[in-house]
């Protein structure tokens, strides 16, 4: 009798679809408009790149109003 085959393990896992996180951050050139132009452009570029590279189920994470310069101070 082969002891390795005495019990069968269920190796199937329940998985949820992967999320593609797309991160956008304010550019200093945009000022304080509602949604800055750079954020809108970044969303378009990132979504296009993701789709062309087989990445779907995208979610945007946006720091509109926080630049790289004030990121540490604000957080």
N, C-alpha and C positions, 0 to 999 in steps of 0.2 A: 504494500500500500504506500502510495506517495503522500507524504505528510504535507507537502506544499500545496496540494490540491484539495485538502480536506474542507476548506471553507472558501466560498467565493466571496470576494469583496466587491461591493458596488463602488466603482471608481467614478461614476458619473457625478458631476457637480452641477448645482444649479448656478448658472451665471446670468448676470444682467448684461445688457449691451454696454459696451464701452462708450464713454463720453469723450469727445474731443474738446478739450478746454482751449478756448481762444482768448488771449489776453490783450487788451487795448489800454493804452495810457495816454493821457493828455500831452499835447505838445505845447511848449511855451509860446509858439507863434500864434496859437489860436485864441488866446484871450479867454474870456469868461462867457462865451455864448451858451445857448441851451445845450445842445450836443455839438461839440466842436467838430469842425470839418475833418481834422485828423482822425478822430474817433470813427466817424462815418467811413472815411477812406480805409482805415485799418480793418474795419469789419468786412468791407468788400474784398480787400486783398486777402485777408486771412481765410475767409469763407471759400474764395476761389481756389486758393492754394490747398486747403483741406480737401475739397471735393476732387481736385485733379490728382491728389495723392491717395485717394481711397479712404479718406477719413470723414465719417458721417456722424450723425447724432451730436452736432456741435452745440456748445453752450459758450456764450460770451461772458467774460469777466472784465468789467470796465472800471478804471479809475479815472473818470472824467472830472477833473477839478484838482487832481493831485499829479504833480509832475515828478520826475525823478529827483529833482532838487529838494522838494519839500516832503517827499515820501516818508523819510525817517522821522521828521519833525511831527508830522500829522499822526502817524501810527503810534 
